[in-house]
Amino acid sequence: MSIDDVLRQQDGVISRQQVLDHGGSDDLIERKIRRREWARTLPGVYVDHTGPLTWAQRAWAGVLYHAPAALGGASALRASGLAVGEERAPIDLVVAWPRRVIDPPTLVTRTITNFDDVVLSNLSPPRLRVEHAALHVASRASSEDAAVAVLGDVCQQRRTTAARLVAVLENQSRLRHRRLLSAVLGDVAAGTNSALERRYLRDVELAHGLPVGRRQVRVVAGQRTAYRDVDYADYGVLLELDGQLGHNGTSDRWDDLDRDVLSAVDGLLTVRAGWKQVLDAGRLAVAIGTILQARGWPGDVEQPGRQTA
């Protein structure tokens, strides 16, 4: 393989060591820089032009600067096709413990103990497995709904599954938001909404003084049987809770539509809510309370202190 081959494979970025390994020299590097064919991006790392770097070139420069290293966190997800984080943010990297590295302002590096097991070294550039990167990003999210949104993104775009995320999470005992992430992923992997339903009952209904609806009410229409998640029968309102993280299949969407149509025929209003809405409990409580009030509920929505996981 030639130096040009390496440059093509690495988005035009190459390290000094790679130049030497492929028959080049320090004189060649200096000549390329002097002729403005290459530019130095980081000490010992070069790019084959003098203009602004693309995100991919910045990522390669970071991986080569701390080699052996891999993209981690949001950078690993972005390299896998997910629009996570700001494009101009520092590149996230991981290196194997017990290495200690000093980062320039353009890099943020984390040390991990199981580098060889969780890094996909065959990808270009090398990066953390999606499950580990997603859980790390979710654990650093500023809010619970943002944490769940990260998992939703990776599942919706078919980069992984809830079951795989659960398997990785079991060995991540110190992650922030771990309790919530475990509940969400456990529900999705098991095909239930139990954790979401408990959270809605506790943080929306009970905490804000809403009437407590009947749960899992069986409804038969012709030859079809359906179950309503929360039935506010006195006010003609149904709440359907959707804990899925990925896109539902076409048949699932038709089933949802069928249930909504049958409810409308009976004069019922169907409201749908997922993890994002339930985690914003106060706002959802006001919305549900307003709907119920419009249909005859005489109560008022209470505003307790902020709920925690």
C-alpha positions in Angstrom: 0.0 0.0 0.0 1.3 3.5 -0.9 1.0 6.8 1.0 -1.6 7.9 -1.6 -3.6 4.7 -0.8 -3.5 5.5 2.9 -4.7 9.1 2.3 -7.6 7.8 0.2 -8.7 5.4 2.9 -8.5 8.0 5.6 -10.2 11.0 4.0 -6.9 12.7 3.1 -5.4 12.4 6.6 -2.2 10.7 7.5 0.2 10.5 10.5 4.0 10.8 10.5 4.3 7.2 11.5 2.2 6.0 8.6 4.3 8.1 6.2 7.5 6.4 7.5 5.8 2.9 7.5 4.9 3.3 3.8 8.3 4.4 2.5 8.2 8.1 3.1 10.4 10.3 5.3 10.5 13.5 7.3 12.0 15.3 4.3 9.0 14.2 2.2 6.6 15.6 4.8 8.4 18.9 5.0 8.5 19.2 1.2 4.7 18.5 1.0 4.1 21.2 3.6 6.4 23.7 1.9 4.7 23.2 -1.4 1.3 23.6 0.3 0.2 20.1 -0.8 -0.2 19.1 2.8 -1.0 20.9 6.0 -0.3 20.0 9.7 -3.6 19.5 11.6 -2.1 18.3 14.9 1.5 17.5 15.8 2.5 14.5 13.7 -0.8 14.5 11.7 -1.3 15.9 8.2 -4.1 16.5 5.7 -3.6 16.6 1.9 -4.9 20.2 1.4 -4.7 23.6 3.1 -8.4 24.4 3.4 -10.9 23.9 6.3 -11.2 20.3 7.6 -14.3 18.3 7.2 -15.8 16.6 10.3 -14.5 13.2 9.0 -11.0 14.7 8.7 -11.1 16.1 12.2 -12.2 12.7 13.4 -9.4 10.9 11.6 -6.9 13.5 12.9 -7.9 12.8 16.5 -7.8 9.0 16.1 -4.3 9.2 14.5 -3.0 11.7 17.0 -3.7 9.4 20.0 -3.3 6.2 18.1 -4.2 3.5 19.0 -7.5 5.3 19.7 -11.1 5.2 18.5 -14.0 7.6 18.3 -16.3 7.5 21.3 -19.5 9.0 22.5 -21.3 11.4 20.2 -18.4 11.2 17.7 -18.8 7.4 17.4 -22.6 7.9 16.8 -22.0 10.6 14.2 -19.5 8.4 12.3 -22.2 5.8 12.3 -24.6 8.1 10.5 -26.5 9.7 13.5 -26.7 13.5 13.7 -25.7 13.7 17.3 -24.0 16.7 19.0 -22.6 19.9 17.3 -20.5 19.3 14.2 -17.8 21.7 15.4 -17.7 20.3 18.9 -14.4 18.6 20.1 -14.0 15.1 18.8 -14.8 12.4 21.4 -12.2 9.6 21.7 -11.5 6.6 23.8 -8.1 5.0 24.5 -7.2 1.8 26.5 -6.6 2.0 30.2 -4.1 2.7 31.7 -2.9 5.2 29.1 -3.0 8.8 30.0 -3.0 11.4 27.1 -3.0 15.2 27.0 -5.7 16.6 24.7 -5.5 19.7 22.6 -8.7 21.8 22.6 -10.1 19.9 19.6 -10.2 16.6 21.4 -11.8 15.0 24.5 -10.5 11.6 25.4 -11.8 9.0 27.9 -10.0 6.0 29.1 -11.8 2.6 29.1 -10.8 -0.8 30.4 -12.3 -3.0 27.7 -11.0 -1.2 24.7 -10.4 -4.3 22.5 -13.8 -5.7 23.3 -16.0 -2.7 22.6 -14.1 -0.9 19.7 -14.7 -1.8 16.1 -11.2 -1.4 14.8 -12.1 -2.6 11.3 -14.2 0.5 10.6 -12.9 3.8 9.2 -12.2 5.5 11.5 -12.3 3.0 14.4 -15.1 3.7 16.8 -16.9 2.4 19.8 -19.8 0.0 19.3 -23.1 1.9 18.9 -24.5 0.4 22.1 -21.6 1.6 24.3 -21.5 5.0 22.6 -25.2 5.6 22.8 -25.4 4.7 26.5 -22.5 7.0 27.3 -24.1 9.9 25.4 -27.5 9.2 27.1 -25.8 9.1 30.6 -24.4 12.6 29.9 -27.6 14.1 28.6 -28.9 17.2 30.4 -32.3 15.8 31.0 -34.2 12.5 31.2 -36.1 13.1 28.0 -32.9 13.9 26.2 -31.4 10.7 27.5 -34.3 8.6 26.2 -34.2 10.5 22.9 -30.7 9.3 22.3 -31.8 5.7 22.6 -34.8 6.4 20.4 -32.6 7.8 17.7 -30.3 4.7 17.5 -33.2 2.3 17.6 -35.3 4.3 15.0 -32.4 4.3 12.6 -31.9 0.6 13.0 -28.3 1.0 14.3 -29.1 -1.3 17.3 -32.0 -2.8 19.3 -33.3 -2.4 22.8 -32.3 -5.9 23.6 -28.6 -5.2 22.7 -28.7 -2.0 24.7 -30.1 -3.8 27.7 -27.3 -6.4 27.5 -24.6 -3.7 27.6 -26.4 -1.7 30.3 -26.3 -4.6 32.6 -22.5 -4.2 32.9 -22.6 -0.4 33.2 -23.4 0.1 36.9 -22.3 3.7 37.3 -24.0 5.4 34.4 -26.1 8.5 35.2 -29.8 8.0 34.4 -29.2 4.2 34.6 -32.4 3.5 36.5 -34.5 5.3 33.9 -32.6 3.8 31.0 -32.9 0.3 32.4 -36.7 0.8 32.9 -37.2 2.1 29.4 -35.1 -0.4 27.6 -36.5 -3.3 29.7 -40.0 -2.4 28.7 -39.1 -2.1 25.0 -37.2 -5.4 24.9 -40.0 -7.2 26.7 -42.7 -5.6 24.5 -44.5 -3.9 27.4 -45.2 -0.4 28.6 -45.2 -1.2 32.4 -42.5 1.3 33.4 -44.1 4.0 31.3 -47.5 3.3 32.7 -46.2 3.4 36.3 -44.4 6.7 35.6 -47.6 8.2 34.1 -49.7 7.1 37.1 -47.1 8.4 39.6 -45.8 11.6 38.0 -48.8 12.8 35.9 -52.0 11.6 37.5 -51.3 11.3 41.2 -48.7 14.0 41.5 -51.0 16.6 39.7 -54.3 15.6 41.2 -55.8 14.3 38.0 -58.6 11.7 38.1 -57.1 8.1 38.0 -58.3 6.4 34.9 -59.1 2.7 34.5 -56.2 0.6 33.2 -56.1 -1.9 30.4 -59.8 -1.8 29.7 -60.9 -4.6 27.3 -63.0 -3.4 24.4 -64.6 -5.7 21.8 -65.6 -4.4 18.4 -66.9 -7.0 16.1 -64.3 -9.8 16.0 -61.5 -7.5 17.3 -60.4 -7.1 20.9 -58.4 -4.1 22.0 -57.1 -2.8 25.4 -57.2 0.8 26.3 -54.2 1.9 28.3 -56.0 4.6 30.4 -59.7 5.1 30.1 -61.2 8.3 31.6 -64.7 6.8 31.1 -66.6 9.7 32.8 -65.2 12.2 30.4 -65.0 10.2 27.1 -61.2 10.4 26.9 -58.7 7.6 26.2 -55.0 7.8 26.7 -52.7 5.5 24.8 -49.2 5.2 26.0 -46.5 4.3 23.5 -43.2 3.2 24.9 -41.6 2.2 21.6 -38.2 3.7 20.8 -38.1 2.8 17.1 -40.5 3.2 14.2 -43.5 1.0 14.5 -44.2 -1.3 11.6 -47.0 -0.6 9.2 -49.3 -3.1 10.8 -48.8 -1.5 14.2 -49.7 1.9 12.8 -52.9 0.5 11.2 -53.8 -1.1 14.5 -53.4 2.3 16.2 -55.5 4.0 13.6 -58.2 1.2 13.9 -58.4 1.8 17.6 -58.7 5.6 17.2 -61.4 5.3 14.6 -63.4 2.9 16.8 -63.0 5.3 19.7 -64.2 8.2 17.6 -67.3 6.3 16.5 -68.1 5.8 20.1 -67.6 9.6 20.7 -64.3 9.2 22.5 -61.2 11.4 22.2 -57.9 9.5 22.0 -54.7 11.1 23.1 -51.3 9.5 22.6 -48.2 10.0 24.7 -44.7 8.5 24.8 -41.7 8.7 27.0 -40.9 12.3 26.0 -44.3 13.5 27.1 -44.5 11.5 30.3 -41.0 12.7 31.4 -42.3 16.3 30.9 -44.9 15.4 33.5 -46.1 18.9 34.4 -46.8 19.9 30.9 -48.6 16.7 30.1 -50.7 17.0 33.2 -51.8 20.4 32.2 -52.7 19.2 28.7 -54.6 16.2 30.0 -56.3 18.3 32.7 -57.4 20.9 30.1 -58.9 18.2 27.9 -60.7 16.6 30.9 -62.0 20.0 32.1 -63.4 20.7 28.6 -65.3 17.4 29.0 -66.7 18.1 32.4 -64.0 17.3 35.0 -64.6 19.8 37.8 -61.0 19.6 39.3 -57.9 21.6 38.9 -54.4 20.5 37.9 -52.0 20.7 40.9 -48.4 21.8 40.6 -46.2 19.9 43.0 -42.4 20.1 43.2 -40.3 18.7 40.4 -40.5 15.0 40.2 -37.4 12.9 40.1 -36.6 9.4 38.8 
